[in-house]
């Protein structure tokens, strides 16, 4: 399975993805062919989203866990 990552572009009222030429050559696809793909959205990076949370310390597991 070949994996590529492309940014979606707006063309008129539609959205478009581009297939790189080397992949086109490898797959042997041409204009008008029907292809199947599995879209996956990039996961969000939540780093720094909650600055009010305290940092993790050695005592944190006991402080936040009912099982400690």
mmCIF file as Biopython writes it, N, C-alpha, C and O atoms, coordinates in Angstrom:
data_model
#
loop_
_atom_site.group_PDB
_atom_site.id
_atom_site.type_symbol
_atom_site.label_atom_id
_atom_site.label_alt_id
_atom_site.label_comp_id
_atom_site.label_asym_id
_atom_site.label_entity_id
_atom_site.label_seq_id
_atom_site.pdbx_PDB_ins_code
_atom_site.Cartn_x
_atom_site.Cartn_y
_atom_site.Cartn_z
_atom_site.occupancy
_atom_site.B_iso_or_equiv
_atom_site.auth_seq_id
_atom_site.auth_asym_id
_atom_site.pdbx_PDB_model_num
ATOM 1   N N  . UNK A ? 1  ? 0.854   -1.186 0.000   1.0 0.0 1  A 1 
ATOM 2   C CA . UNK A ? 1  ? 0.000   0.000  0.000   1.0 0.0 1  A 1 
ATOM 3   C C  . UNK A ? 1  ? 0.889   1.235  0.000   1.0 0.0 1  A 1 
ATOM 4   O O  . UNK A ? 1  ? 1.834   1.328  0.783   1.0 0.0 1  A 1 
ATOM 5   N N  . UNK A ? 2  ? 0.592   2.154  -0.853  1.0 0.0 2  A 1 
ATOM 6   C CA . UNK A ? 2  ? 1.339   3.396  -0.951  1.0 0.0 2  A 1 
ATOM 7   C C  . UNK A ? 2  ? 0.628   4.457  -0.122  1.0 0.0 2  A 1 
ATOM 8   O O  . UNK A ? 2  ? -0.591  4.605  -0.199  1.0 0.0 2  A 1 
ATOM 9   N N  . UNK A ? 3  ? 1.400   5.194  0.670   1.0 0.0 3  A 1 
ATOM 10  C CA . UNK A ? 3  ? 0.812   6.265  1.469   1.0 0.0 3  A 1 
ATOM 11  C C  . UNK A ? 3  ? 1.401   7.589  1.028   1.0 0.0 3  A 1 
ATOM 12  O O  . UNK A ? 3  ? 2.620   7.752  0.961   1.0 0.0 3  A 1 
ATOM 13  N N  . UNK A ? 4  ? 0.521   8.535  0.726   1.0 0.0 4  A 1 
ATOM 14  C CA . UNK A ? 4  ? 0.954   9.889  0.401   1.0 0.0 4  A 1 
ATOM 15  C C  . UNK A ? 4  ? 0.157   10.844 1.273   1.0 0.0 4  A 1 
ATOM 16  O O  . UNK A ? 4  ? -0.923  10.511 1.760   1.0 0.0 4  A 1 
ATOM 17  N N  . UNK A ? 5  ? 0.698   12.018 1.457   1.0 0.0 5  A 1 
ATOM 18  C CA . UNK A ? 5  ? -0.006  13.063 2.205   1.0 0.0 5  A 1 
ATOM 19  C C  . UNK A ? 5  ? -0.091  14.282 1.310   1.0 0.0 5  A 1 
ATOM 20  O O  . UNK A ? 5  ? 0.920   14.761 0.795   1.0 0.0 5  A 1 
ATOM 21  N N  . UNK A ? 6  ? -1.284  14.771 1.132   1.0 0.0 6  A 1 
ATOM 22  C CA . UNK A ? 6  ? -1.503  15.935 0.291   1.0 0.0 6  A 1 
ATOM 23  C C  . UNK A ? 6  ? -2.418  16.915 1.011   1.0 0.0 6  A 1 
ATOM 24  O O  . UNK A ? 6  ? -3.272  16.515 1.802   1.0 0.0 6  A 1 
ATOM 25  N N  . UNK A ? 7  ? -2.236  18.182 0.737   1.0 0.0 7  A 1 
ATOM 26  C CA . UNK A ? 7  ? -3.105  19.220 1.272   1.0 0.0 7  A 1 
ATOM 27  C C  . UNK A ? 7  ? -4.281  19.399 0.327   1.0 0.0 7  A 1 
ATOM 28  O O  . UNK A ? 7  ? -4.115  19.398 -0.893  1.0 0.0 7  A 1 
ATOM 29  N N  . UNK A ? 8  ? -5.463  19.552 0.891   1.0 0.0 8  A 1 
ATOM 30  C CA . UNK A ? 8  ? -6.658  19.764 0.088   1.0 0.0 8  A 1 
ATOM 31  C C  . UNK A ? 8  ? -6.680  21.213 -0.377  1.0 0.0 8  A 1 
ATOM 32  O O  . UNK A ? 8  ? -6.437  22.123 0.416   1.0 0.0 8  A 1 
ATOM 33  N N  . UNK A ? 9  ? -6.966  21.434 -1.647  1.0 0.0 9  A 1 
ATOM 34  C CA . UNK A ? 9  ? -7.042  22.773 -2.234  1.0 0.0 9  A 1 
ATOM 35  C C  . UNK A ? 9  ? -8.465  23.043 -2.707  1.0 0.0 9  A 1 
ATOM 36  O O  . UNK A ? 9  ? -9.184  22.118 -3.087  1.0 0.0 9  A 1 
ATOM 37  N N  . UNK A ? 10 ? -8.866  24.296 -2.682  1.0 0.0 10 A 1 
ATOM 38  C CA . UNK A ? 10 ? -10.177 24.681 -3.200  1.0 0.0 10 A 1 
ATOM 39  C C  . UNK A ? 10 ? -10.024 25.080 -4.662  1.0 0.0 10 A 1 
ATOM 40  O O  . UNK A ? 10 ? -9.154  25.874 -5.017  1.0 0.0 10 A 1 
ATOM 41  N N  . UNK A ? 11 ? -10.880 24.518 -5.498  1.0 0.0 11 A 1 
ATOM 42  C CA . UNK A ? 11 ? -10.926 24.863 -6.923  1.0 0.0 11 A 1 
ATOM 43  C C  . UNK A ? 11 ? -12.385 25.173 -7.231  1.0 0.0 11 A 1 
ATOM 44  O O  . UNK A ? 11 ? -13.220 24.271 -7.303  1.0 0.0 11 A 1 
ATOM 45  N N  . UNK A ? 12 ? -12.685 26.460 -7.413  1.0 0.0 12 A 1 
ATOM 46  C CA . UNK A ? 12 ? -14.081 26.855 -7.589  1.0 0.0 12 A 1 
ATOM 47  C C  . UNK A ? 12 ? -14.850 26.546 -6.321  1.0 0.0 12 A 1 
ATOM 48  O O  . UNK A ? 12 ? -14.460 26.977 -5.236  1.0 0.0 12 A 1 
ATOM 49  N N  . UNK A ? 13 ? -15.942 25.799 -6.446  1.0 0.0 13 A 1 
ATOM 50  C CA . UNK A ? 13 ? -16.740 25.416 -5.284  1.0 0.0 13 A 1 
ATOM 51  C C  . UNK A ? 13 ? -16.401 24.023 -4.777  1.0 0.0 13 A 1 
ATOM 52  O O  . UNK A ? 13 ? -17.068 23.519 -3.874  1.0 0.0 13 A 1 
ATOM 53  N N  . UNK A ? 14 ? -15.380 23.395 -5.337  1.0 0.0 14 A 1 
ATOM 54  C CA . UNK A ? 14 ? -15.023 22.024 -4.968  1.0 0.0 14 A 1 
ATOM 55  C C  . UNK A ? 14 ? -13.681 21.980 -4.238  1.0 0.0 14 A 1 
ATOM 56  O O  . UNK A ? 14 ? -12.932 22.957 -4.219  1.0 0.0 14 A 1 
ATOM 57  N N  . UNK A ? 15 ? -13.403 20.839 -3.648  1.0 0.0 15 A 1 
ATOM 58  C CA . UNK A ? 15 ? -12.105 20.600 -3.029  1.0 0.0 15 A 1 
ATOM 59  C C  . UNK A ? 15 ? -11.363 19.577 -3.887  1.0 0.0 15 A 1 
ATOM 60  O O  . UNK A ? 15 ? -11.983 18.698 -4.485  1.0 0.0 15 A 1 
ATOM 61  N N  . UNK A ? 16 ? -10.027 19.695 -3.946  1.0 0.0 16 A 1 
ATOM 62  C CA . UNK A ? 16 ? -9.240  18.848 -4.825  1.0 0.0 16 A 1 
ATOM 63  C C  . UNK A ? 16 ? -7.995  18.368 -4.096  1.0 0.0 16 A 1 
ATOM 64  O O  . UNK A ? 16 ? -7.421  19.091 -3.282  1.0 0.0 16 A 1 
ATOM 65  N N  . UNK A ? 17 ? -7.581  17.133 -4.398  1.0 0.0 17 A 1 
ATOM 66  C CA . UNK A ? 17 ? -6.277  16.654 -3.979  1.0 0.0 17 A 1 
ATOM 67  C C  . UNK A ? 17 ? -5.488  16.322 -5.238  1.0 0.0 17 A 1 
ATOM 68  O O  . UNK A ? 17 ? -6.062  15.929 -6.254  1.0 0.0 17 A 1 
ATOM 69  N N  . UNK A ? 18 ? -4.176  16.479 -5.166  1.0 0.0 18 A 1 
ATOM 70  C CA . UNK A ? 18 ? -3.322  16.183 -6.320  1.0 0.0 18 A 1 
ATOM 71  C C  . UNK A ? 18 ? -2.626  14.843 -6.092  1.0 0.0 18 A 1 
ATOM 72  O O  . UNK A ? 18 ? -2.268  14.502 -4.964  1.0 0.0 18 A 1 
ATOM 73  N N  . UNK A ? 19 ? -2.441  14.098 -7.164  1.0 0.0 19 A 1 
ATOM 74  C CA . UNK A ? 19 ? -1.703  12.841 -7.107  1.0 0.0 19 A 1 
ATOM 75  C C  . UNK A ? 19 ? -0.345  13.098 -7.736  1.0 0.0 19 A 1 
ATOM 76  O O  . UNK A ? 19 ? -0.277  13.499 -8.898  1.0 0.0 19 A 1 
ATOM 77  N N  . UNK A ? 20 ? 0.744   12.878 -6.995  1.0 0.0 20 A 1 
ATOM 78  C CA . UNK A ? 20 ? 2.078   13.128 -7.539  1.0 0.0 20 A 1 
ATOM 79  C C  . UNK A ? 20 ? 2.363   12.283 -8.786  1.0 0.0 20 A 1 
ATOM 80  O O  . UNK A ? 20 ? 1.889   11.154 -8.908  1.0 0.0 20 A 1 
ATOM 81  N N  . UNK A ? 21 ? 3.145   12.855 -9.706  1.0 0.0 21 A 1 
ATOM 82  C CA . UNK A ? 21 ? 3.430   12.200 -10.982 1.0 0.0 21 A 1 
ATOM 83  C C  . UNK A ? 21 ? 4.064   10.832 -10.808 1.0 0.0 21 A 1 
ATOM 84  O O  . UNK A ? 21 ? 3.711   9.899  -11.529 1.0 0.0 21 A 1 
ATOM 85  N N  . UNK A ? 22 ? 4.995   10.689 -9.868  1.0 0.0 22 A 1 
ATOM 86  C CA . UNK A ? 22 ? 5.630   9.384  -9.698  1.0 0.0 22 A 1 
ATOM 87  C C  . UNK A ? 22 ? 4.626   8.312  -9.270  1.0 0.0 22 A 1 
ATOM 88  O O  . UNK A ? 22 ? 4.768   7.149  -9.648  1.0 0.0 22 A 1 
ATOM 89  N N  . UNK A ? 23 ? 3.608   8.694  -8.480  1.0 0.0 23 A 1 
ATOM 90  C CA . UNK A ? 23 ? 2.566   7.757  -8.094  1.0 0.0 23 A 1 
ATOM 91  C C  . UNK A ? 23 ? 1.652   7.446  -9.271  1.0 0.0 23 A 1 
ATOM 92  O O  . UNK A ? 23 ? 1.221   6.306  -9.443  1.0 0.0 23 A 1 
ATOM 93  N N  . UNK A ? 24 ? 1.356   8.458  -10.080 1.0 0.0 24 A 1 
ATOM 94  C CA . UNK A ? 24 ? 0.551   8.250  -11.289 1.0 0.0 24 A 1 
ATOM 95  C C  . UNK A ? 24 ? 1.242   7.237  -12.196 1.0 0.0 24 A 1 
ATOM 96  O O  . UNK A ? 24 ? 0.608   6.318  -12.715 1.0 0.0 24 A 1 
ATOM 97  N N  . UNK A ? 25 ? 2.551   7.414  -12.380 1.0 0.0 25 A 1 
ATOM 98  C CA . UNK A ? 25 ? 3.312   6.488  -13.225 1.0 0.0 25 A 1 
ATOM 99  C C  . UNK A ? 25 ? 3.334   5.085  -12.618 1.0 0.0 25 A 1 
ATOM 100 O O  . UNK A ? 25 ? 3.176   4.096  -13.333 1.0 0.0 25 A 1 
ATOM 101 N N  . UNK A ? 26 ? 3.528   4.997  -11.304 1.0 0.0 26 A 1 
ATOM 102 C CA . UNK A ? 26 ? 3.599   3.702  -10.628 1.0 0.0 26 A 1 
ATOM 103 C C  . UNK A ? 26 ? 2.276   2.946  -10.727 1.0 0.0 26 A 1 
ATOM 104 O O  . UNK A ? 26 ? 2.265   1.739  -10.968 1.0 0.0 26 A 1 
ATOM 105 N N  . UNK A ? 27 ? 1.166   3.655  -10.541 1.0 0.0 27 A 1 
ATOM 106 C CA . UNK A ? 27 ? -0.151  3.019  -10.568 1.0 0.0 27 A 1 
ATOM 107 C C  . UNK A ? 27 ? -0.702  2.863  -11.986 1.0 0.0 27 A 1 
ATOM 108 O O  . UNK A ? 27 ? -1.592  2.049  -12.230 1.0 0.0 27 A 1 
ATOM 109 N N  . UNK A ? 28 ? -0.163  3.652  -12.912 1.0 0.0 28 A 1 
ATOM 110 C CA . UNK A ? 28 ? -0.653  3.583  -14.288 1.0 0.0 28 A 1 
ATOM 111 C C  . UNK A ? 28 ? -2.038  4.183  -14.464 1.0 0.0 28 A 1 
ATOM 112 O O  . UNK A ? 28 ? -2.788  3.766  -15.346 1.0 0.0 28 A 1 
ATOM 113 N N  . UNK A ? 29 ? -2.383  5.162  -13.631 1.0 0.0 29 A 1 
ATOM 114 C CA . UNK A ? 29 ? -3.698  5.798  -13.751 1.0 0.0 29 A 1 
ATOM 115 C C  . UNK A ? 29 ? -3.620  6.956  -14.742 1.0 0.0 29 A 1 
ATOM 116 O O  . UNK A ? 29 ? -2.557  7.527  -14.987 1.0 0.0 29 A 1 
ATOM 117 N N  . UNK A ? 30 ? -4.771  7.276  -15.295 1.0 0.0 30 A 1 
ATOM 118 C CA . UNK A ? 30 ? -4.845  8.407  -16.222 1.0 0.0 30 A 1 
ATOM 119 C C  . UNK A ? 30 ? -6.168  9.138  -16.022 1.0 0.0 30 A 1 
ATOM 120 O O  . UNK A ? 30 ? -7.047  8.660  -15.304 1.0 0.0 30 A 1 
ATOM 121 N N  . UNK A ? 31 ? -6.301  10.271 -16.644 1.0 0.0 31 A 1 
ATOM 122 C CA . UNK A ? 31 ? -7.504  11.090 -16.514 1.0 0.0 31 A 1 
ATOM 123 C C  . UNK A ? 31 ? -8.731  10.259 -16.883 1.0 0.0 31 A 1 
ATOM 124 O O  . UNK A ? 31 ? -8.742  9.562  -17.897 1.0 0.0 31 A 1 
ATOM 125 N N  . UNK A ? 32 ? -9.757  10.344 -16.050 1.0 0.0 32 A 1 
ATOM 126 C CA . UNK A ? 32 ? -10.996 9.613  -16.297 1.0 0.0 32 A 1 
ATOM 127 C C  . UNK A ? 32 ? -11.081 8.293  -15.545 1.0 0.0 32 A 1 
ATOM 128 O O  . UNK A ? 32 ? -12.168 7.730  -15.417 1.0 0.0 32 A 1 
ATOM 129 N N  . UNK A ? 33 ? -9.934  7.777  -15.036 1.0 0.0 33 A 1 
ATOM 130 C CA . UNK A ? 33 ? -9.956  6.541  -14.260 1.0 0.0 33 A 1 
ATOM 131 C C  . UNK A ? 33 ? -10.643 6.790  -12.923 1.0 0.0 33 A 1 
ATOM 132 O O  . UNK A ? 33 ? -10.636 7.906  -12.403 1.0 0.0 33 A 1 
ATOM 133 N N  . UNK A ? 34 ? -11.227 5.746  -12.382 1.0 0.0 34 A 1 
ATOM 134 C CA . UNK A ? 34 ? -11.835 5.816  -11.057 1.0 0.0 34 A 1 
ATOM 135 C C  . UNK A ? 34 ? -10.879 5.152  -10.082 1.0 0.0 34 A 1 
ATOM 136 O O  . UNK A ? 34 ? -10.431 4.028  -10.305 1.0 0.0 34 A 1 
ATOM 137 N N  . UNK A ? 35 ? -10.571 5.853  -9.001  1.0 0.0 35 A 1 
ATOM 138 C CA . UNK A ? 35 ? -9.688  5.297  -7.974  1.0 0.0 35 A 1 
ATOM 139 C C  . UNK A ? 35 ? -10.423 5.320  -6.645  1.0 0.0 35 A 1 
ATOM 140 O O  . UNK A ? 35 ? -11.379 6.075  -6.464  1.0 0.0 35 A 1 
ATOM 141 N N  . UNK A ? 36 ? -9.974  4.495  -5.728  1.0 0.0 36 A 1 
ATOM 142 C CA . UNK A ? 36 ? -10.527 4.441  -4.384  1.0 0.0 36 A 1 
ATOM 143 C C  . UNK A ? 36 ? -9.432  4.847  -3.411  1.0 0.0 36 A 1 
ATOM 144 O O  . UNK A ? 36 ? -8.278  4.447  -3.563  1.0 0.0 36 A 1 
ATOM 145 N N  . UNK A ? 37 ? -9.795  5.639  -2.416  1.0 0.0 37 A 1 
ATOM 146 C CA . UNK A ? 37 ? -8.835  6.020  -1.401  1.0 0.0 37 A 1 
ATOM 147 C C  . UNK A ? 37 ? -9.540  6.101  -0.061  1.0 0.0 37 A 1 
ATOM 148 O O  . UNK A ? 37 ? -10.764 6.215  0.003   1.0 0.0 37 A 1 
ATOM 149 N N  . UNK A ? 38 ? -8.767  6.041  0.999   1.0 0.0 38 A 1 
ATOM 150 C CA . UNK A ? 38 ? -9.303  6.078  2.350   1.0 0.0 38 A 1 
ATOM 151 C C  . UNK A ? 38 ? -8.887  7.383  3.018   1.0 0.0 38 A 1 
ATOM 152 O O  . UNK A ? 38 ? -7.754  7.503  3.483   1.0 0.0 38 A 1 
ATOM 153 N N  . UNK A ? 39 ? -9.792  8.363  3.071   1.0 0.0 39 A 1 
ATOM 154 C CA . UNK A ? 39 ? -9.421  9.645  3.681   1.0 0.0 39 A 1 
ATOM 155 C C  . UNK A ? 39 ? -9.271  9.527  5.189   1.0 0.0 39 A 1 
ATOM 156 O O  . UNK A ? 39 ? -10.079 8.886  5.861   1.0 0.0 39 A 1 
ATOM 157 N N  . UNK A ? 40 ? -8.219  10.158 5.711   1.0 0.0 40 A 1 
ATOM 158 C CA . UNK A ? 40 ? -7.979  10.214 7.152   1.0 0.0 40 A 1 
ATOM 159 C C  . UNK A ? 40 ? -7.581  11.637 7.487   1.0 0.0 40 A 1 
ATOM 160 O O  . UNK A ? 40 ? -6.719  12.223 6.832   1.0 0.0 40 A 1 
ATOM 161 N N  . UNK A ? 41 ? -8.205  12.182 8.498   1.0 0.0 41 A 1 
ATOM 162 C CA . UNK A ? 41 ? -7.881  13.537 8.914   1.0 0.0 41 A 1 
ATOM 163 C C  . UNK A ? 41 ? -6.714  13.500 9.888   1.0 0.0 41 A 1 
ATOM 164 O O  . UNK A ? 41 ? -6.638  12.620 10.746  1.0 0.0 41 A 1 
ATOM 165 N N  . UNK A ? 42 ? -5.813  14.453 9.754   1.0 0.0 42 A 1 
ATOM 166 C CA . UNK A ? 42 ? -4.659  14.550 10.633  1.0 0.0 42 A 1 
ATOM 167 C C  . UNK A ? 42 ? -5.146  14.786 12.064  1.0 0.0 42 A 1 
ATOM 168 O O  . UNK A ? 42 ? -5.977  15.665 12.295  1.0 0.0 42 A 1 
ATOM 169 N N  . UNK A ? 43 ? -4.634  14.006 13.033  1.0 0.0 43 A 1 
ATOM 170 C CA . UNK A ? 43 ? -5.061  14.225 14.418  1.0 0.0 43 A 1 
ATOM 171 C C  . UNK A ? 43 ? -4.626  15.594 14.932  1.0 0.0 43 A 1 
ATOM 172 O O  . UNK A ? 43 ? -3.573  16.110 14.559  1.0 0.0 43 A 1 
ATOM 173 N N  . UNK A ? 44 ? -5.457  16.168 15.792  1.0 0.0 44 A 1 
ATOM 174 C CA . UNK A ? 44 ? -5.135  17.471 16.358  1.0 0.0 44 A 1 
ATOM 175 C C  . UNK A ? 44 ? -4.013  17.351 17.370  1.0 0.0 44 A 1 
ATOM 176 O O  . UNK A ? 44 ? -3.904  16.347 18.074  1.0 0.0 44 A 1 
ATOM 177 N N  . UNK A ? 45 ? -3.193  18.364 17.437  1.0 0.0 45 A 1 
ATOM 178 C CA . UNK A ? 45 ? -2.134  18.437 18.435  1.0 0.0 45 A 1 
ATOM 179 C C  . UNK A ? 45 ? -2.648  19.332 19.552  1.0 0.0 45 A 1 
ATOM 180 O O  . UNK A ? 45 ? -2.805  20.539 19.367  1.0 0.0 45 A 1 
ATOM 181 N N  . UNK A ? 46 ? -2.907  18.745 20.699  1.0 0.0 46 A 1 
ATOM 182 C CA . UNK A ? 46 ? -3.444  19.512 21.833  1.0 0.0 46 A 1 
ATOM 183 C C  . UNK A ? 46 ? -2.372  19.995 22.783  1.0 0.0 46 A 1 
ATOM 184 O O  . UNK A ? 46 ? -2.681  20.424 23.894  1.0 0.0 46 A 1 
ATOM 185 N N  . UNK A ? 47 ? -1.110  19.934 22.366  1.0 0.0 47 A 1 
ATOM 186 C CA . UNK A ? 47 ? -0.024  20.388 23.224  1.0 0.0 47 A 1 
ATOM 187 C C  . UNK A ? 47 ? -0.203  21.874 23.533  1.0 0.0 47 A 1 
ATOM 188 O O  . UNK A ? 47 ? -0.330  22.687 22.617  1.0 0.0 47 A 1 
ATOM 189 N N  . UNK A ? 48 ? -0.214  22.224 24.792  1.0 0.0 48 A 1 
ATOM 190 C CA . UNK A ? 48 ? -0.355  23.616 25.207  1.0 0.0 48 A 1 
ATOM 191 C C  . UNK A ? 48 ? -1.772  24.139 25.189  1.0 0.0 48 A 1 
ATOM 192 O O  . UNK A ? 48 ? -1.987  25.337 25.379  1.0 0.0 48 A 1 
ATOM 193 N N  . UNK A ? 49 ? -2.751  23.268 24.964  1.0 0.0 49 A 1 
ATOM 194 C CA . UNK A ? 49 ? -4.132  23.711 24.870  1.0 0.0 49 A 1 
ATOM 195 C C  . UNK A ? 49 ? -4.696  24.123 26.235  1.0 0.0 49 A 1 
ATOM 196 O O  . UNK A ? 49 ? -5.558  24.998 26.315  1.0 0.0 49 A 1 
ATOM 197 N N  . UNK A ? 50 ? -4.203  23.487 27.311  1.0 0.0 50 A 1 
ATOM 198 C CA . UNK A ? 50 ? -4.710  23.762 28.641  1.0 0.0 50 A 1 
ATOM 199 C C  . UNK A ? 50 ? -3.574  24.255 29.541  1.0 0.0 50 A 1 
ATOM 200 O O  . UNK A ? 50 ? -3.085  23.496 30.378  1.0 0.0 50 A 1 
ATOM 201 N N  . UNK A ? 51 ? -3.150  25.498 29.385  1.0 0.0 51 A 1 
ATOM 202 C CA . UNK A ? 51 ? -2.019  25.999 30.173  1.0 0.0 51 A 1 
ATOM 203 C C  . UNK A ? 51 ? -2.313  26.070 31.673  1.0 0.0 51 A 1 
ATOM 204 O O  . UNK A ? 51 ? -1.379  26.135 32.472  1.0 0.0 51 A 1 
ATOM 205 N N  . UNK A ? 52 ? -3.590  26.058 32.074  1.0 0.0 52 A 1 
ATOM 206 C CA . UNK A ? 52 ? -3.932  26.155 33.495  1.0 0.0 52 A 1 
ATOM 207 C C  . UNK A ? 52 ? -3.694  24.849 34.250  1.0 0.0 52 A 1 
ATOM 208 O O  . UNK A ? 52 ? -3.705  24.852 35.481  1.0 0.0 52 A 1 
ATOM 209 N N  . UNK A ? 53 ? -3.481  23.734 33.551  1.0 0.0 53 A 1 
ATOM 210 C CA . UNK A ? 53 ? -3.210  22.468 34.219  1.0 0.0 53 A 1 
ATOM 211 C C  . UNK A ? 53 ? -1.809  22.462 34.801  1.0 0.0 53 A 1 
ATOM 212 O O  . UNK A ? 53 ? -0.868  22.980 34.199  1.0 0.0 53 A 1 
ATOM 213 N N  . UNK A ? 54 ? -1.683  21.871 35.978  1.0 0.0 54 A 1 
ATOM 214 C CA . UNK A ? 54 ? -0.378  21.781 36.629  1.0 0.0 54 A 1 
ATOM 215 C C  . UNK A ? 54 ? 0.471   20.720 35.936  1.0 0.0 54 A 1 
ATOM 216 O O  . UNK A ? 54 ? -0.048  19.818 35.279  1.0 0.0 54 A 1 
ATOM 217 N N  . UNK A ? 55 ? 1.764   20.844 36.093  1.0 0.0 55 A 1 
ATOM 218 C CA . UNK A ? 55 ? 2.674   19.843 35.560  1.0 0.0 55 A 1 
ATOM 219 C C  . UNK A ? 55 ? 2.575   18.539 36.329  1.0 0.0 55 A 1 
ATOM 220 O O  . UNK A ? 55 ? 2.028   18.505 37.431  1.0 0.0 55 A 1 
ATOM 221 N N  . UNK A ? 56 ? 3.097   17.472 35.759  1.0 0.0 56 A 1 
ATOM 222 C CA . UNK A ? 56 ? 3.063   16.153 36.375  1.0 0.0 56 A 1 
ATOM 223 C C  . UNK A ? 56 ? 4.277   15.991 37.284  1.0 0.0 56 A 1 
ATOM 224 O O  . UNK A ? 56 ? 5.403   16.277 36.877  1.0 0.0 56 A 1 
ATOM 225 N N  . UNK A ? 57 ? 4.051   15.536 38.510  1.0 0.0 57 A 1 
ATOM 226 C CA . UNK A ? 57 ? 5.145   15.320 39.467  1.0 0.0 57 A 1 
ATOM 227 C C  . UNK A ? 57 ? 5.086   13.890 39.976  1.0 0.0 57 A 1 
ATOM 228 O O  . UNK A ? 57 ? 4.185   13.134 39.612  1.0 0.0 57 A 1 
ATOM 229 N N  . UNK A ? 58 ? 6.055   13.512 40.829  1.0 0.0 58 A 1 
ATOM 230 C CA . UNK A ? 58 ? 6.053   12.160 41.393  1.0 0.0 58 A 1 
ATOM 231 C C  . UNK A ? 58 ? 4.832   11.914 42.264  1.0 0.0 58 A 1 
ATOM 232 O O  . UNK A ? 58 ? 4.378   10.775 42.372  1.0 0.0 58 A 1 
ATOM 233 N N  . UNK A ? 59 ? 4.296   12.942 42.883  1.0 0.0 59 A 1 
ATOM 234 C CA . UNK A ? 59 ? 3.120   12.778 43.746  1.0 0.0 59 A 1 
ATOM 235 C C  . UNK A ? 59 ? 1.820   12.824 42.953  1.0 0.0 59 A 1 
ATOM 236 O O  . UNK A ? 59 ? 0.764   12.496 43.495  1.0 0.0 59 A 1 
ATOM 237 N N  . UNK A ? 60 ? 1.869   13.213 41.713  1.0 0.0 60 A 1 
ATOM 238 C CA . UNK A ? 60 ? 0.657   13.351 40.909  1.0 0.0 60 A 1 
ATOM 239 C C  . UNK A ? 60 ? -0.177  12.083 40.805  1.0 0.0 60 A 1 
ATOM 240 O O  . UNK A ? 60 ? -1.401  12.173 40.905  1.0 0.0 60 A 1 
ATOM 241 N N  . UNK A ? 61 ? 0.419   10.891 40.607  1.0 0.0 61 A 1 
ATOM 242 C CA . UNK A ? 61 ? -0.430  9.707  40.509  1.0 0.0 61 A 1 
ATOM 243 C C  . UNK A ? 61 ? -1.302  9.501  41.736  1.0 0.0 61 A 1 
ATOM 244 O O  . UNK A ? 61 ? -2.470  9.135  41.607  1.0 0.0 61 A 1 
ATOM 245 N N  . UNK A ? 62 ? -0.750  9.732  42.934  1.0 0.0 62 A 1 
ATOM 246 C CA . UNK A ? 62 ? -1.537  9.562  44.160  1.0 0.0 62 A 1 
ATOM 247 C C  . UNK A ? 62 ? -2.574  10.672 44.282  1.0 0.0 62 A 1 
ATOM 248 O O  . UNK A ? 62 ? -3.675  10.456 44.791  1.0 0.0 62 A 1 
ATOM 249 N N  . UNK A ? 63 ? -2.220  11.826 43.824  1.0 0.0 63 A 1 
ATOM 250 C CA . UNK A ? 63 ? -3.089  12.997 43.936  1.0 0.0 63 A 1 
ATOM 251 C C  . UNK A ? 63 ? -4.308  12.869 43.022  1.0 0.0 63 A 1 
ATOM 252 O O  . UNK A ? 63 ? -5.403  13.288 43.396  1.0 0.0 63 A 1 
ATOM 253 N N  . UNK A ? 64 ? -4.135  12.300 41.843  1.0 0.0 64 A 1 
ATOM 254 C CA . UNK A ? 64 ? -5.208  12.276 40.849  1.0 0.0 64 A 1 
ATOM 255 C C  . UNK A ? 64 ? -5.867  10.910 40.644  1.0 0.0 64 A 1 
ATOM 256 O O  . UNK A ? 64 ? -6.861  10.807 39.925  1.0 0.0 64 A 1 
ATOM 257 N N  . UNK A ? 65 ? -5.327  9.868  41.266  1.0 0.0 65 A 1 
ATOM 258 C CA . UNK A ? 65 ? -5.860  8.541  41.024  1.0 0.0 65 A 1 
ATOM 259 C C  . UNK A ? 65 ? -6.523  7.994  42.271  1.0 0.0 65 A 1 
ATOM 260 O O  . UNK A ? 65 ? -5.962  8.079  43.363  1.0 0.0 65 A 1 
ATOM 261 N N  . UNK A ? 66 ? -7.712  7.434  42.118  1.0 0.0 66 A 1 
ATOM 262 C CA . UNK A ? 66 ? -8.388  6.815  43.247  1.0 0.0 66 A 1 
ATOM 263 C C  . UNK A ? 66 ? -7.822  5.409  43.522  1.0 0.0 66 A 1 
ATOM 264 O O  . UNK A ? 66 ? -8.154  4.792  44.534  1.0 0.0 66 A 1 
ATOM 265 N N  . UNK A ? 67 ? -6.970  4.913  42.618  1.0 0.0 67 A 1 
ATOM 266 C CA . UNK A ? 67 ? -6.398  3.581  42.768  1.0 0.0 67 A 1 
ATOM 267 C C  . UNK A ? 67 ? -5.014  3.593  43.415  1.0 0.0 67 A 1 
ATOM 268 O O  . UNK A ? 67 ? -4.485  2.526  43.723  1.0 0.0 67 A 1 
ATOM 269 N N  . UNK A ? 68 ? -4.420  4.745  43.627  1.0 0.0 68 A 1 
ATOM 270 C CA . UNK A ? 68 ? -3.054  4.836  44.166  1.0 0.0 68 A 1 
ATOM 271 C C  . UNK A ? 68 ? -3.025  4.562  45.643  1.0 0.0 68 A 1 
ATOM 272 O O  . UNK A ? 68 ? -1.958  4.597  46.256  1.0 0.0 68 A 1 
#
